[in-house]
Amino acid sequence: MTTEPRAASPAQRRAVFERTVDGFGTVRLVPVVPEADAGLIHGWVTQERARFWGMLDADRDRVLEIYGYLDGLSTHHAYLVLRDGRPVALFQTYEPEHDPVGERYEVRPGDFGVHFLVGPAEGGREPGFTGTLCAVLLEFVFADPGRKRIVAEPDVRNEKMITRLLRTGFELGPEIDLPGKRARLCVVRRETYEALRAESAATGGAH
């Protein structure tokens, strides 16, 4: 449960993770404060581009209800991703054994689930934007040594996200049925992440 001041703007909140990326800016993860952020999140999740998030028909009160519920859980967390102080994405994490996805595959010790939604771009998205954010988010998750695998379950129709996950080191698992969607299980192991990060660093990449 977030303990941030309820009226604090995202830029004023204490970050749970922060990384400055050369040529990109400072990326910070701050907890979602439902009462303060419901309007922002509603504006994102009800756009057609966010149809796979499954909340196109939600009104602001429904968004507040959903994120208020998540805010009360110890196994699920929601964060705004800030770039130089401006919210640019929504990132959610969960423990698979305490989520419906855990009933659809064999959860292993150290598994950790994620959801990721990039907010609408102002003036168009620059090349490498989403990839840079993904690299920072993976670094955040794997900063906990107890996490061995990251699990994602995008809608099977969300080819763009599945392609992005594959480019980030995820491997395709089976298709699974979850509430409201047919999903593709995707998993990245810590060893794969660390190898790709070392390769990127050796070739002059940011991560």
C-alpha positions, 0 to 999 in steps of 0.5 A: 500500500502506498504511503505517499502524500495523497495530493503529491504530484508524480514528480514530487513523490519518492522514487522506488527506482531511478536511472539516468540514461545518457542521451535520454534523461532520468527515468524514475518509478513512483507509486501510483496514488489512485486518488491523484492519478485516476484521471491521468490513467483513465485518459491513457487506458481508454484510448484505442491504442490501449485496447489490449489493456482491457479498460476501454469502457471504464469511466474515471470512477472505475479506474479509481476503484481498480487502482484503489483495490491494487493499492491495498494489496501487498502482492500487486503494485502499480507505478508511474514511469517518469521521464525527466519528471513527466509521466510517460508509462504505467508499470504494474508488478505482481506475484504470479502465485497470487494472481490468476496467471498462477493458475495457468502455468507452473509457477517457479520460485523467483517468478515475478509478473509485470504489465507495461503500458506506454502513455500517448506520445506528444509530438510523436515517439522518438526511436528507441523510446520504448526499448530504453524504458523496457531496459530500465524496468528490467533493471528495476525488477532484477535489482532484487536478487530473489527474482529469477524470471520475469513473466508477462502475459500480453493478449495474443493479438498484441503482436507489437508488445510480443515483438517488443518482449522478444527483442528484450530477451523474453521467450514465448511460452504457451497460450493461456486463458485469463479473465477477459483475454487469450494470452501468450505467456512470455518469460525472460530468465535472469541469465538471459537478461544479464547476458544481453545487458553485458553484450549491450555494454560491450558494444557501446549500448546504453544497457 
